[in-house]
Amino acid sequence: MEPASLHPMKGFNPSEPAILHDRTTDQIVTWTGEEADDFRRLSRARDDGTVAWRQYLFDGWGNVLGG
């Protein structure tokens, strides 16, 4: 899945299962929502629309079942 076909990070709800694109590795990461509190506490939105969290740089998200 290409980042262009994913939703912008500003609409990402970390409490919900999703897929996230990590720009650093160009890989899709499966998100279960289990780390939502940590994500809310430690993630940093960047001016370019990406979100830095731990070793990741997320630049788009999608629903687990598509859409």
Chimera marker file (.cmm) of the C-alpha trace (Angstrom):
<marker_set name="trace">
<marker id="1" x="0.000" y="0.000" z="0.000" r="1" g="1" b="0" radius="0.5"/>
<marker id="2" x="1.357" y="3.413" z="-0.935" r="1" g="1" b="0" radius="0.5"/>
<marker id="3" x="1.213" y="6.350" z="1.516" r="1" g="1" b="0" radius="0.5"/>
<marker id="4" x="-0.739" y="8.368" z="-1.064" r="1" g="1" b="0" radius="0.5"/>
<marker id="5" x="-3.637" y="5.894" z="-0.814" r="1" g="1" b="0" radius="0.5"/>
<marker id="6" x="-3.761" y="6.219" z="2.987" r="1" g="1" b="0" radius="0.5"/>
<marker id="7" x="-5.420" y="8.803" z="5.225" r="1" g="1" b="0" radius="0.5"/>
<marker id="8" x="-3.430" y="11.740" z="6.649" r="1" g="1" b="0" radius="0.5"/>
<marker id="9" x="-2.104" y="11.169" z="10.147" r="1" g="1" b="0" radius="0.5"/>
<marker id="10" x="-4.153" y="14.046" z="11.586" r="1" g="1" b="0" radius="0.5"/>
<marker id="11" x="-7.230" y="11.778" z="11.437" r="1" g="1" b="0" radius="0.5"/>
<marker id="12" x="-5.589" y="8.759" z="13.094" r="1" g="1" b="0" radius="0.5"/>
<marker id="13" x="-7.286" y="7.431" z="16.245" r="1" g="1" b="0" radius="0.5"/>
<marker id="14" x="-4.694" y="5.415" z="18.172" r="1" g="1" b="0" radius="0.5"/>
<marker id="15" x="-7.442" y="3.592" z="20.105" r="1" g="1" b="0" radius="0.5"/>
<marker id="16" x="-8.650" y="1.855" z="16.934" r="1" g="1" b="0" radius="0.5"/>
<marker id="17" x="-6.993" y="-0.967" z="14.981" r="1" g="1" b="0" radius="0.5"/>
<marker id="18" x="-5.364" y="0.286" z="11.790" r="1" g="1" b="0" radius="0.5"/>
<marker id="19" x="-2.445" y="-0.052" z="9.456" r="1" g="1" b="0" radius="0.5"/>
<marker id="20" x="0.233" y="2.628" z="9.479" r="1" g="1" b="0" radius="0.5"/>
<marker id="21" x="2.924" y="3.388" z="6.939" r="1" g="1" b="0" radius="0.5"/>
<marker id="22" x="6.391" y="3.941" z="8.406" r="1" g="1" b="0" radius="0.5"/>
<marker id="23" x="8.314" y="6.292" z="6.125" r="1" g="1" b="0" radius="0.5"/>
<marker id="24" x="11.655" y="5.345" z="7.696" r="1" g="1" b="0" radius="0.5"/>
<marker id="25" x="11.473" y="1.697" z="6.596" r="1" g="1" b="0" radius="0.5"/>
<marker id="26" x="8.797" y="2.022" z="3.863" r="1" g="1" b="0" radius="0.5"/>
<marker id="27" x="6.861" y="-0.711" z="5.666" r="1" g="1" b="0" radius="0.5"/>
<marker id="28" x="3.262" y="-1.168" z="6.778" r="1" g="1" b="0" radius="0.5"/>
<marker id="29" x="2.858" y="-1.589" z="10.548" r="1" g="1" b="0" radius="0.5"/>
<marker id="30" x="-0.238" y="-3.278" z="11.986" r="1" g="1" b="0" radius="0.5"/>
<marker id="31" x="-1.673" y="-1.211" z="14.819" r="1" g="1" b="0" radius="0.5"/>
<marker id="32" x="-3.872" y="-2.942" z="17.430" r="1" g="1" b="0" radius="0.5"/>
<marker id="33" x="-4.627" y="0.058" z="19.626" r="1" g="1" b="0" radius="0.5"/>
<marker id="34" x="-2.987" y="-1.511" z="22.675" r="1" g="1" b="0" radius="0.5"/>
<marker id="35" x="-0.331" y="1.218" z="22.820" r="1" g="1" b="0" radius="0.5"/>
<marker id="36" x="-2.758" y="4.124" z="22.392" r="1" g="1" b="0" radius="0.5"/>
<marker id="37" x="-1.868" y="5.783" z="25.709" r="1" g="1" b="0" radius="0.5"/>
<marker id="38" x="1.854" y="5.603" z="24.976" r="1" g="1" b="0" radius="0.5"/>
<marker id="39" x="1.276" y="6.952" z="21.460" r="1" g="1" b="0" radius="0.5"/>
<marker id="40" x="-0.764" y="9.877" z="22.776" r="1" g="1" b="0" radius="0.5"/>
<marker id="41" x="1.873" y="10.670" z="25.396" r="1" g="1" b="0" radius="0.5"/>
<marker id="42" x="5.039" y="10.287" z="23.330" r="1" g="1" b="0" radius="0.5"/>
<marker id="43" x="4.186" y="10.907" z="19.670" r="1" g="1" b="0" radius="0.5"/>
<marker id="44" x="5.092" y="14.215" z="18.074" r="1" g="1" b="0" radius="0.5"/>
<marker id="45" x="3.288" y="15.676" z="15.082" r="1" g="1" b="0" radius="0.5"/>
<marker id="46" x="5.666" y="17.279" z="12.603" r="1" g="1" b="0" radius="0.5"/>
<marker id="47" x="5.109" y="20.205" z="10.251" r="1" g="1" b="0" radius="0.5"/>
<marker id="48" x="5.131" y="17.913" z="7.197" r="1" g="1" b="0" radius="0.5"/>
<marker id="49" x="2.087" y="15.944" z="8.449" r="1" g="1" b="0" radius="0.5"/>
<marker id="50" x="4.062" y="12.957" z="9.695" r="1" g="1" b="0" radius="0.5"/>
<marker id="51" x="4.027" y="11.704" z="13.275" r="1" g="1" b="0" radius="0.5"/>
<marker id="52" x="7.215" y="10.578" z="15.019" r="1" g="1" b="0" radius="0.5"/>
<marker id="53" x="6.782" y="7.880" z="17.676" r="1" g="1" b="0" radius="0.5"/>
<marker id="54" x="9.531" y="5.656" z="19.026" r="1" g="1" b="0" radius="0.5"/>
<marker id="55" x="11.617" y="4.546" z="16.024" r="1" g="1" b="0" radius="0.5"/>
<marker id="56" x="8.763" y="5.191" z="13.563" r="1" g="1" b="0" radius="0.5"/>
<marker id="57" x="7.870" y="8.078" z="11.306" r="1" g="1" b="0" radius="0.5"/>
<marker id="58" x="4.264" y="7.502" z="10.306" r="1" g="1" b="0" radius="0.5"/>
<marker id="59" x="2.991" y="9.289" z="7.210" r="1" g="1" b="0" radius="0.5"/>
<marker id="60" x="-0.402" y="7.661" z="6.632" r="1" g="1" b="0" radius="0.5"/>
<marker id="61" x="-2.923" y="5.226" z="8.040" r="1" g="1" b="0" radius="0.5"/>
<marker id="62" x="-5.719" y="2.991" z="6.794" r="1" g="1" b="0" radius="0.5"/>
<marker id="63" x="-8.497" y="0.887" z="8.208" r="1" g="1" b="0" radius="0.5"/>
<marker id="64" x="-7.588" y="-2.727" z="8.882" r="1" g="1" b="0" radius="0.5"/>
<marker id="65" x="-10.382" y="-3.920" z="6.582" r="1" g="1" b="0" radius="0.5"/>
<marker id="66" x="-9.752" y="-1.222" z="3.971" r="1" g="1" b="0" radius="0.5"/>
<marker id="67" x="-11.386" y="2.127" z="3.423" r="1" g="1" b="0" radius="0.5"/>
<link id1="1" id2="2" r="1" g="1" b="0" radius="0.2"/>
<link id1="2" id2="3" r="1" g="1" b="0" radius="0.2"/>
<link id1="3" id2="4" r="1" g="1" b="0" radius="0.2"/>
<link id1="4" id2="5" r="1" g="1" b="0" radius="0.2"/>
<link id1="5" id2="6" r="1" g="1" b="0" radius="0.2"/>
<link id1="6" id2="7" r="1" g="1" b="0" radius="0.2"/>
<link id1="7" id2="8" r="1" g="1" b="0" radius="0.2"/>
<link id1="8" id2="9" r="1" g="1" b="0" radius="0.2"/>
<link id1="9" id2="10" r="1" g="1" b="0" radius="0.2"/>
<link id1="10" id2="11" r="1" g="1" b="0" radius="0.2"/>
<link id1="11" id2="12" r="1" g="1" b="0" radius="0.2"/>
<link id1="12" id2="13" r="1" g="1" b="0" radius="0.2"/>
<link id1="13" id2="14" r="1" g="1" b="0" radius="0.2"/>
<link id1="14" id2="15" r="1" g="1" b="0" radius="0.2"/>
<link id1="15" id2="16" r="1" g="1" b="0" radius="0.2"/>
<link id1="16" id2="17" r="1" g="1" b="0" radius="0.2"/>
<link id1="17" id2="18" r="1" g="1" b="0" radius="0.2"/>
<link id1="18" id2="19" r="1" g="1" b="0" radius="0.2"/>
<link id1="19" id2="20" r="1" g="1" b="0" radius="0.2"/>
<link id1="20" id2="21" r="1" g="1" b="0" radius="0.2"/>
<link id1="21" id2="22" r="1" g="1" b="0" radius="0.2"/>
<link id1="22" id2="23" r="1" g="1" b="0" radius="0.2"/>
<link id1="23" id2="24" r="1" g="1" b="0" radius="0.2"/>
<link id1="24" id2="25" r="1" g="1" b="0" radius="0.2"/>
<link id1="25" id2="26" r="1" g="1" b="0" radius="0.2"/>
<link id1="26" id2="27" r="1" g="1" b="0" radius="0.2"/>
<link id1="27" id2="28" r="1" g="1" b="0" radius="0.2"/>
<link id1="28" id2="29" r="1" g="1" b="0" radius="0.2"/>
<link id1="29" id2="30" r="1" g="1" b="0" radius="0.2"/>
<link id1="30" id2="31" r="1" g="1" b="0" radius="0.2"/>
<link id1="31" id2="32" r="1" g="1" b="0" radius="0.2"/>
<link id1="32" id2="33" r="1" g="1" b="0" radius="0.2"/>
<link id1="33" id2="34" r="1" g="1" b="0" radius="0.2"/>
<link id1="34" id2="35" r="1" g="1" b="0" radius="0.2"/>
<link id1="35" id2="36" r="1" g="1" b="0" radius="0.2"/>
<link id1="36" id2="37" r="1" g="1" b="0" radius="0.2"/>
<link id1="37" id2="38" r="1" g="1" b="0" radius="0.2"/>
<link id1="38" id2="39" r="1" g="1" b="0" radius="0.2"/>
<link id1="39" id2="40" r="1" g="1" b="0" radius="0.2"/>
<link id1="40" id2="41" r="1" g="1" b="0" radius="0.2"/>
<link id1="41" id2="42" r="1" g="1" b="0" radius="0.2"/>
<link id1="42" id2="43" r="1" g="1" b="0" radius="0.2"/>
<link id1="43" id2="44" r="1" g="1" b="0" radius="0.2"/>
<link id1="44" id2="45" r="1" g="1" b="0" radius="0.2"/>
<link id1="45" id2="46" r="1" g="1" b="0" radius="0.2"/>
<link id1="46" id2="47" r="1" g="1" b="0" radius="0.2"/>
<link id1="47" id2="48" r="1" g="1" b="0" radius="0.2"/>
<link id1="48" id2="49" r="1" g="1" b="0" radius="0.2"/>
<link id1="49" id2="50" r="1" g="1" b="0" radius="0.2"/>
<link id1="50" id2="51" r="1" g="1" b="0" radius="0.2"/>
<link id1="51" id2="52" r="1" g="1" b="0" radius="0.2"/>
<link id1="52" id2="53" r="1" g="1" b="0" radius="0.2"/>
<link id1="53" id2="54" r="1" g="1" b="0" radius="0.2"/>
<link id1="54" id2="55" r="1" g="1" b="0" radius="0.2"/>
<link id1="55" id2="56" r="1" g="1" b="0" radius="0.2"/>
<link id1="56" id2="57" r="1" g="1" b="0" radius="0.2"/>
<link id1="57" id2="58" r="1" g="1" b="0" radius="0.2"/>
<link id1="58" id2="59" r="1" g="1" b="0" radius="0.2"/>
<link id1="59" id2="60" r="1" g="1" b="0" radius="0.2"/>
<link id1="60" id2="61" r="1" g="1" b="0" radius="0.2"/>
<link id1="61" id2="62" r="1" g="1" b="0" radius="0.2"/>
<link id1="62" id2="63" r="1" g="1" b="0" radius="0.2"/>
<link id1="63" id2="64" r="1" g="1" b="0" radius="0.2"/>
<link id1="64" id2="65" r="1" g="1" b="0" radius="0.2"/>
<link id1="65" id2="66" r="1" g="1" b="0" radius="0.2"/>
<link id1="66" id2="67" r="1" g="1" b="0" radius="0.2"/>
</marker_set>
